[in-house]
Amino acid sequence: MQMVAVTTVQVVKGAEIISQLTGLPYAVACIVPPHLAAWFAFGSRPEVVEGANTGLTAMLLGGFGFLAFGTIIAYMAGATAGTSPFQRAEWGRLLPGGGGTWAVPVFVKLLAFGEAVPLVVERLIRSHRPAAANGDDTASINDDPAKKDPSNPLVQARSAILLGSSVPLLMTLSWAALSTILVDPTHPNPLGCLLSHPSPAVAVPVALLSAGAIGTTLLGSFLAVGHFASDVLCAKFGDDDDGKGGGESLTCSINTMNLARWFTVLVPSLLACAGPGMYLPLLAFAGAYPTTILYGLVPSFSALVLRRRLMKIKGQRGAGVAAGAGVDAGAGIKTPRLVPGGDTTSAALASIAVGIVGACSTLAIRALRRAGAGALGGA
């Protein structure tokens, strides 16, 4: 559900931009460009797709840097919307029910890049299997990251998460500041206003960073959703070793995999055809529920439960040693920490996630009640 929502969001915004810049009908822009992007993602070698993704990332970062420079030029030329962004900020949007779409779940979704994590983990494990097979203990995914061994997959995963989270955080804050300087906050389509800005030093960088942001997300989402859809269809319709479907050792036919990939791009494209108005609600939904639950609540709660179980096992085995059982077999059990702070951090993250989900559910129930009351009143 999360991956479909995220992919649909990118198709919606990409189609809106393409339609504005080229005059292509919005519905056509929802169908043709996403299918071309999916054809490239599924039909090219992984190295080629990774190279394209790297190029799009460079385009995104370069466009962002040029936009900062262009903002200075526009400000000096008097082509900005006004004064300091902090004087015009709507702090009430940070509170549930502050008016319009709640900003917090949207912001949470903007910081998440979890759709591609399974693919990254799979490639990390594959890249370390040869070393593990040769007896290199540092290649084990169960190593304690506290060893600070750069070849340790857990160390690499933690570094990737910290860097990958800090970059969108800084870019989101900077984008908020730059956009509020350049565009009147009451404008109904601020991105469209920036794309048609009279200064090329602003319009061109915005087009570059938009293409980079949407392109990188679409490539990663198509691959992730396609992988998931292939697994589902193969588990249902694949052939096992005795030629019957539903076995544990499944082999997918090319047609089954192509069908999964086709649905991967077709479903978001059709949903996006409902109109550009779906952008913020879908983004808020993806941040409020799938993202917060999958990457905020579940990992934190699981870490708390698993660490308590391990500590209980160590305590039981330690008690056995005290009773004369011999060597403490539980002393070698490791509980590596990917996030500083241990149980305190995990409990805090779980509490924040529960609060976000609860607040969004309350707002949704209120909206449904108002809609129901309006429908009854109109009848």
Legacy VTK file of the C-alpha trace (Angstrom):
# vtk DataFile Version 3.0
C-alpha trace
ASCII
DATASET POLYDATA
POINTS 379 float
0.000 0.000 0.000
2.798 2.407 0.909
4.782 1.736 -2.248
1.718 2.164 -4.453
0.851 5.456 -2.720
4.408 6.773 -3.075
4.636 5.783 -6.736
1.253 7.361 -7.448
2.341 10.596 -5.743
5.398 10.841 -7.995
3.361 10.061 -11.121
0.849 12.772 -10.160
3.488 15.449 -9.633
5.515 14.384 -12.678
2.449 14.459 -14.917
1.482 17.874 -13.581
4.947 19.282 -14.337
5.150 17.675 -17.789
1.688 18.961 -18.637
2.637 22.495 -17.566
5.963 22.560 -19.414
4.978 20.780 -22.625
1.232 21.268 -22.938
0.732 17.488 -23.007
-2.687 16.461 -21.671
-2.488 15.495 -18.009
-3.950 12.008 -18.541
-1.403 11.255 -21.291
1.396 12.483 -19.025
0.163 10.051 -16.365
0.475 7.080 -18.747
3.313 7.534 -21.244
6.294 8.854 -19.202
5.846 6.372 -16.304
5.689 3.460 -18.752
8.870 4.655 -20.455
10.606 4.937 -17.072
9.413 1.457 -16.076
10.546 0.018 -19.422
14.035 1.384 -18.740
14.090 0.221 -15.103
12.965 -3.328 -15.834
14.674 -3.766 -19.192
18.176 -2.562 -18.310
20.965 -4.178 -16.338
21.077 -3.207 -12.636
24.390 -1.401 -13.154
22.850 0.761 -15.871
19.846 1.634 -13.704
22.110 2.451 -10.770
24.178 4.698 -13.012
21.063 6.493 -14.225
19.874 6.870 -10.645
23.247 8.339 -9.679
22.989 10.787 -12.580
19.502 11.833 -11.529
20.723 12.281 -7.951
23.523 14.526 -9.211
20.916 16.469 -11.204
18.817 16.850 -8.058
21.700 18.066 -5.920
23.095 20.287 -8.663
19.698 21.836 -9.317
19.285 22.477 -5.617
22.646 24.184 -5.380
21.947 26.344 -8.425
18.535 27.219 -6.968
20.169 28.564 -3.814
22.447 30.693 -5.992
19.510 31.744 -8.191
17.515 32.757 -5.124
20.287 35.146 -4.127
20.275 36.617 -7.645
16.481 36.958 -7.652
16.525 38.522 -4.199
19.095 41.092 -5.277
17.015 41.844 -8.392
13.861 42.265 -6.295
12.129 39.244 -7.900
11.221 37.549 -4.630
7.920 37.332 -2.805
8.935 39.224 0.281
10.728 39.000 3.589
12.102 36.352 5.897
10.372 32.958 5.636
10.170 32.739 9.424
7.952 35.800 9.531
5.475 34.141 7.179
5.543 30.579 8.487
2.236 28.944 9.442
3.304 27.248 12.668
-0.258 26.117 13.283
0.122 23.559 10.487
2.458 21.608 12.788
-0.502 20.904 15.085
-3.257 18.380 14.291
-6.342 20.180 13.063
-4.427 23.374 12.396
-6.133 23.787 9.046
-5.671 21.949 5.767
-3.480 18.879 5.480
-1.447 18.221 8.632
2.198 18.943 7.820
3.808 16.373 10.140
2.898 13.154 8.242
3.822 14.845 4.965
7.198 15.775 6.417
7.693 12.238 7.768
7.072 10.796 4.321
9.488 13.231 2.703
12.251 11.965 4.991
11.568 8.280 4.364
13.315 6.281 1.695
12.300 2.847 2.990
10.880 1.563 -0.307
14.377 0.776 -1.580
15.772 -0.632 1.690
15.035 -4.315 0.872
16.920 -4.003 -2.412
19.856 -2.294 -0.712
19.988 -4.945 2.021
19.859 -7.744 -0.541
22.759 -6.266 -2.488
24.735 -5.725 0.729
24.274 -9.358 1.735
25.225 -10.610 -1.713
28.335 -8.445 -1.787
29.518 -9.886 1.555
28.757 -13.571 0.963
32.078 -14.389 -0.749
34.046 -12.981 2.186
31.875 -14.840 4.665
32.363 -18.069 2.747
36.135 -17.642 3.061
35.876 -17.462 6.812
36.020 -13.706 7.206
34.076 -13.070 10.396
33.936 -9.326 9.745
31.588 -9.979 6.817
28.901 -11.508 9.021
25.717 -9.525 9.250
25.552 -10.477 12.931
28.733 -8.582 13.836
28.531 -5.865 16.457
28.690 -2.500 14.690
30.482 -1.139 17.736
33.637 -2.670 16.249
33.601 0.201 13.722
34.777 -2.170 11.008
34.002 -0.427 7.658
33.446 -3.817 5.997
30.739 -4.761 8.519
27.317 -4.672 6.756
25.641 -3.329 9.905
28.126 -0.474 10.067
27.520 0.258 6.396
23.747 0.112 6.891
23.908 2.541 9.826
26.099 4.940 7.864
23.766 4.744 4.863
20.720 5.433 7.048
22.330 8.403 8.808
23.590 9.946 5.583
20.448 9.094 3.622
18.231 10.652 6.305
20.298 13.784 6.903
20.424 14.731 3.218
16.619 14.869 2.660
16.214 16.546 6.071
18.583 19.379 5.177
17.172 19.653 1.659
13.589 19.777 2.926
14.382 22.549 5.404
16.346 24.480 2.783
13.623 23.987 0.169
11.008 25.302 2.595
13.088 28.415 3.233
13.910 29.059 -0.435
10.392 28.466 -1.702
8.800 30.758 0.874
11.245 33.505 -0.119
10.427 33.112 -3.816
6.705 32.335 -3.764
3.749 33.842 -1.990
2.508 31.184 0.480
-1.076 31.783 -0.638
-0.268 30.663 -4.190
-2.265 27.475 -5.004
0.591 25.882 -6.981
3.984 27.038 -5.636
6.014 24.553 -7.680
4.289 25.622 -10.880
4.969 29.228 -9.963
8.681 28.467 -9.531
8.817 26.612 -12.856
7.395 29.685 -14.586
9.493 32.144 -12.600
10.666 35.125 -14.706
14.287 34.508 -13.713
15.932 31.528 -15.525
18.299 31.290 -12.553
15.288 30.040 -10.584
13.113 28.253 -13.173
15.874 26.066 -14.679
17.265 24.755 -11.356
13.732 23.989 -10.160
13.097 21.968 -13.333
16.385 20.079 -12.841
15.806 19.230 -9.193
12.181 18.252 -9.919
13.271 15.852 -12.656
15.982 14.423 -10.417
13.715 13.995 -7.398
10.852 12.386 -9.320
13.166 10.258 -11.475
15.137 8.778 -8.581
11.953 8.003 -6.659
10.219 6.419 -9.647
13.154 4.168 -10.540
13.520 2.946 -6.968
9.774 2.552 -6.489
9.257 0.664 -9.742
12.030 -1.785 -8.869
10.808 -2.253 -5.296
7.123 -2.614 -6.203
7.978 -4.843 -9.168
10.061 -7.096 -6.944
7.235 -7.359 -4.422
4.568 -7.945 -7.078
6.709 -10.637 -8.706
7.084 -12.415 -5.360
3.325 -12.322 -4.786
2.401 -13.583 -8.251
5.152 -16.201 -8.247
4.003 -17.514 -4.879
0.463 -17.789 -6.245
1.000 -18.894 -9.836
4.638 -20.045 -9.989
5.720 -23.617 -10.652
7.494 -25.693 -8.043
9.782 -28.665 -8.579
6.981 -31.121 -9.368
5.354 -28.767 -11.887
2.508 -27.706 -9.593
1.862 -24.240 -8.292
2.165 -23.202 -4.680
5.385 -24.995 -3.793
8.261 -23.656 -1.753
10.816 -23.734 -4.571
9.107 -21.556 -7.149
10.119 -20.688 -10.657
8.447 -17.753 -12.330
7.775 -17.680 -15.995
8.739 -14.598 -17.966
5.059 -13.885 -18.607
4.284 -13.894 -14.881
7.117 -11.504 -14.115
6.141 -9.220 -16.990
2.543 -9.220 -15.740
3.718 -8.178 -12.264
5.838 -5.392 -13.717
2.989 -4.207 -15.920
0.674 -3.922 -12.910
3.463 -2.106 -11.081
3.280 0.836 -13.475
-0.341 0.565 -14.632
-2.027 0.851 -11.218
-0.277 4.094 -10.120
-0.759 5.579 -13.593
-4.500 4.954 -13.533
-4.846 6.245 -9.966
-2.931 9.398 -10.905
-5.427 10.110 -13.671
-7.912 11.106 -10.955
-6.192 14.501 -10.895
-3.417 16.593 -9.320
-5.554 17.076 -6.219
-4.531 13.615 -5.033
-0.946 14.700 -4.370
-1.114 16.025 -0.796
-3.762 13.583 0.531
-1.790 10.594 -0.791
1.463 11.973 0.575
-0.130 12.586 3.977
-1.685 9.097 4.013
1.633 7.452 3.137
3.372 9.383 5.904
0.667 8.903 8.527
0.163 5.167 8.264
2.485 2.984 6.131
5.648 5.022 6.737
5.078 5.720 10.426
4.007 2.158 11.192
6.582 0.340 9.061
9.585 2.526 9.832
8.650 4.157 13.138
6.508 1.852 15.244
7.365 -1.696 14.123
11.196 -1.460 14.210
11.208 0.326 17.575
8.744 -2.067 19.167
10.526 -5.094 17.681
13.886 -3.850 18.966
12.450 -3.471 22.466
10.930 -6.957 22.446
13.943 -8.719 20.942
16.452 -7.038 23.259
14.386 -7.995 26.302
14.220 -11.583 25.095
17.981 -11.707 24.610
18.620 -10.184 28.014
16.263 -12.725 29.550
18.135 -15.576 27.874
21.458 -14.190 29.061
20.072 -13.858 32.570
18.791 -17.439 32.600
22.093 -18.814 31.345
23.996 -16.644 33.786
21.871 -18.101 36.587
22.823 -21.565 35.340
26.484 -20.669 35.676
25.939 -19.487 39.234
24.297 -22.812 40.024
27.367 -24.706 38.825
26.361 -25.292 35.215
29.822 -24.331 33.916
30.661 -21.824 31.171
28.177 -19.038 30.594
26.806 -19.890 27.138
24.879 -16.654 27.097
27.950 -14.473 27.394
28.551 -14.672 23.665
25.100 -13.411 22.747
25.396 -10.007 21.097
22.807 -7.251 21.049
24.178 -4.750 18.520
22.770 -1.240 18.510
22.039 0.478 15.230
20.507 3.510 16.955
22.190 5.299 19.901
20.327 5.382 23.176
19.176 1.775 23.373
15.761 1.136 24.905
15.135 4.817 25.684
15.420 5.825 22.034
13.327 2.868 20.868
10.580 3.641 23.388
10.579 7.324 22.395
10.335 6.497 18.682
7.502 4.035 19.316
5.607 6.622 21.396
5.990 9.294 18.702
4.771 6.850 16.049
1.712 5.934 18.124
0.975 9.628 18.628
1.153 10.396 14.904
-1.058 7.446 13.965
-3.561 8.299 16.705
-3.740 11.978 15.753
-4.167 11.200 12.049
-6.879 8.651 12.811
-8.721 11.214 14.932
-8.526 13.799 12.152
-9.748 11.249 9.611
-12.726 10.284 11.790
-13.652 13.952 12.240
-13.441 14.527 8.490
-15.666 11.526 7.835
-18.221 12.751 10.376
-18.294 16.213 8.793
-18.656 14.693 5.351
-21.474 12.459 6.589
-23.239 15.349 8.282
-22.916 17.445 5.123
-24.331 14.634 3.000
-27.278 14.169 5.354
-27.867 17.916 5.488
-27.850 18.149 1.700
-30.310 15.296 1.433
LINES 1 380
379 0 1 2 3 4 5 6 7 8 9 10 11 12 13 14 15 16 17 18 19 20 21 22 23 24 25 26 27 28 29 30 31 32 33 34 35 36 37 38 39 40 41 42 43 44 45 46 47 48 49 50 51 52 53 54 55 56 57 58 59 60 61 62 63 64 65 66 67 68 69 70 71 72 73 74 75 76 77 78 79 80 81 82 83 84 85 86 87 88 89 90 91 92 93 94 95 96 97 98 99 100 101 102 103 104 105 106 107 108 109 110 111 112 113 114 115 116 117 118 119 120 121 122 123 124 125 126 127 128 129 130 131 132 133 134 135 136 137 138 139 140 141 142 143 144 145 146 147 148 149 150 151 152 153 154 155 156 157 158 159 160 161 162 163 164 165 166 167 168 169 170 171 172 173 174 175 176 177 178 179 180 181 182 183 184 185 186 187 188 189 190 191 192 193 194 195 196 197 198 199 200 201 202 203 204 205 206 207 208 209 210 211 212 213 214 215 216 217 218 219 220 221 222 223 224 225 226 227 228 229 230 231 232 233 234 235 236 237 238 239 240 241 242 243 244 245 246 247 248 249 250 251 252 253 254 255 256 257 258 259 260 261 262 263 264 265 266 267 268 269 270 271 272 273 274 275 276 277 278 279 280 281 282 283 284 285 286 287 288 289 290 291 292 293 294 295 296 297 298 299 300 301 302 303 304 305 306 307 308 309 310 311 312 313 314 315 316 317 318 319 320 321 322 323 324 325 326 327 328 329 330 331 332 333 334 335 336 337 338 339 340 341 342 343 344 345 346 347 348 349 350 351 352 353 354 355 356 357 358 359 360 361 362 363 364 365 366 367 368 369 370 371 372 373 374 375 376 377 378
